[in-house]
Amino acid sequence: MEALLDAFPTLALLAWEPPGWGANLARGLVNSVQIALGAFALGLVIGTAGAYGKLYGGPVTRDLLAVYTTVVRAVPELVLILILYFAVTDLVNQALVSFGYARVQISGVAAGIAVLGVVQGAYSTEVLRGAILAVPSGQIEAARAMGMPPVTLARRITFPLMLANAVPGLANLWLIATKDTALLAIVGFAELTLQTRQAAASTKAFLTFFLAAGLLYLLVTLISTFLFARAEKWARRGQRGGQA
């Protein structure tokens, strides 16, 4: 190890203890994953409601959801983050003040999850809508002919069959969520990218720290790809061409 540090002295800057920045990068990575998980989960909730609303809702519901998904997918994520982060914070505080309460400082984690969750929700809506449409209509009609209630039909027929079609798209959305957390650096949240920029600016070892951050993002991607591959295999169990 000492020989490696002698050959590449800048690696000492990645040490866990000061003057190394390893602990800071680790905290940034944890924050990034935490926000990505929260945003992905919130996006799934919004996406599920949005998909069913687009398919089975009334005209007004479908139109509102169409506007939501179109606007979010059309506007760059960075612009949406800036608008939602500052606008939502300001609206919450204005509402509190109007009811006689003091202004509050909204948690960066909560704000990040909410902002990215709204973005994820628009994409999840379309992924899940397409997955539901891919379910063979004959199986749904057969379940209805047998008198199966809508909730039971969704739980036993629609959801299991659509899940296999949705997993690949959801895997891509999860990876997008992990990368979109880097955009929160613009509003000062201490995720991995901001921690990397601070470390690089302090030490001037830009290549070392940005390569380290890239490797950490790659590690998250590799682990995520493995887990989603297992999830897809599980979702396709018992299906033609799937794994038992």
N, C-alpha and C positions, 0 to 999 in steps of 0.2 A: 504493500500500500504506500509506504514511504517513497519507494522508487517511482511509483506512478505519479505521486504528487510532485516529486522532484522533476519528472519529465514534463508534467502539465501543471504548473503551479496555480493556474486559475481554478483548478478543480477544488482547491482548498476553500474557495469561496462558496462551494456547495455544501460544506460541512454543516452538521446540525447545530453545533454550538457557535456563538459569535467568536470571531468575526464572520463566520460562515452564514449563509442565508438559507440553508436547507430547511430549517423550521418554518421560516416565513413562507417559502414556496409550498411546503406541506399544508400549512394553514390555508393558503390561497386555494390549493387543490380541493381541500375539504369543503371550503365555502362554495367553490364552483360546482362540485358534485351535489352538495346540499340544495343549492338553488335549482340545478338541473332536474333533480328528482322531484322537488316540489312543483316546478313548472310543468314537468311532464305529466305528473299525476293530475294537476289542475286542468291541463290541456285535455287529458282523457275524459274527465268529467264533462267539460264544456263540449268536447267533440262528440261524445255519446249523445248528449242532449241535442246538439246541433244536427247530427246525422239523422236521428229519429224525427226531429222537427222538420228537416228538409224533405224527408220521405213521407211522413204521415201527418204533418201539421197543416193548419189552415193556410189560406193564401197570404194573410198578413205575416204569419210566422215564417213562412218560406221566403217571403220578400225581405224581411228583416235579416234573416240568416244569410241570404244571398248578398246583401249589402255588407254585412259583417265580414264574411269570408273573402269577398272581393277586395274590400278596402285593406284588410290586414295583409293579404297576399300581394297587393299592388304596391303598398308603401314599404320602403326599406326598413328593416328591423331597427336600425339605429335611430331613425326618425321617430318610429313608434315608441321606442324606449324613452326618448327624450320627452315626447309629448305626454305619454301615459305616466311616466315617473313624476314629472313636475306637476302636471295637471291634476292627477289623482291626489297627490299629496296636498295640493292647494285646495281642492274641493273638499277633502276630508276636514282640513283645518277650518275652512270657511263655515262648514256645517257645524262643527263643534263650537265655534265662536258665536254663531247665530243662536245656538241653544244655551249660551251662557257658560260654556266650558272653555278651559284653556287650550291653546294650541299644543299639539304633540309632535314629537319627532318620530316619524314612522320608521320602523326597523328596516335597515337596508335589505335584510334577508327576505322579509315579508313583501317589501316593495318589488324586489327582484323577481320573486316567485309570481307575484300578481301580474307584473308586466309581461314576463316571458310566458306565463300561463295563458294570457289572452292571445298572444301570438301563436302558441302551440295549439290552442283550441281551434283556430281557424283551419289549420292544416289537418288536425285530427278529424275535424268534421268531414272533410272530403275523403280522407283515407277510410274512415269507418263507413261513410255512405257508400263508397265504392265496394267495400267488403260485404256490406249487407246486400247490395244489388247482385253480387256474385253468387249468393246463396241460391241453389236451384229452386225455382218457383214451385215445381211439382211437390217437393217435400213440405213446403209451407202449406200448399193447398190440401195435401193429404192430412196434415195435422189439423187444419181447420175443419175438414170434413169429418174428422173423428171427434170434433167438439172440444178440442184442446183450447183452454183459455189463453188470451193474448200473453199474459205474463209467463205462463208455462211454456207456450210456444217459443217465446224469446229465449227463455232459459235453457230449454232442451233441444231446440232446433236451430234458431237463428244465431244465437251467440256462439255455440260450439263450431258451427260451420263457417261463420264469418271470421272467427278468430284466426284461423289458419291463413286466410287471405289478408288479414290486417297486419299480422306480425311483421312481415318485411317492411311495410310502409311505416309502421310505428317504430321499428328499429332505426330507420333513417331519421325520423323525427327526434328520437332520443339523442342521436349523435349531433343533430342540429342544435338541440337544446344545450348540450355540453359546450359547443363552440360559441353559441350566442351569449353564454355567460360572460365571455370576454368583452362583449359590448358594454357591460355594466361598469367597466373601468371608467367609462366616460363620465359617469355620475359619481365616481369616487368610491365605489364599493370594492373592498379589499379581496377580490377573487384572484385567481392565479395570474392573470395577465397584468393586473395592476401591481401585484407583488413582484412580478418579474421586471416590470418597467422600473419600479423603485430600486430594486437591487442592482439592475444594470446601470441606472443613472448614478447611483452612489459609488459604484466600483469601476465604471467604464468598461466592464467586461460584458459587452452587449452580446457577443456571439455565444459565450458560455451560458449565459442565463436564458437566452431565447432558445438555444438548442435544448437546454434542460426542460424548459416549459413545453417545447414541441414533443419531447420524449414522454413527458407526463401525459399530455393529451393523447398521444399514440397509445400509451399503456391503457388509458381509459377506453379507447376505441377497441383495442384488441380484446379486453375483458368483456366489453359490452357485446361485441360481435359473437363471442363464444356463448354468452348467456342467451342472447336472442336466437342463436341457432338451435340451442337446446330447447328454448321455448317453442320455436316453430315445429321442431320435431315432435314435441309433446302435443301441440295443437293438432297436428296432422295424424296422430295415432288412430288407427282403425280406418282411415280414409284410403281410397285407391291411390296408390303411388306414395303413400305415407308410411311411417314406421309404426309397427305395432307396439 
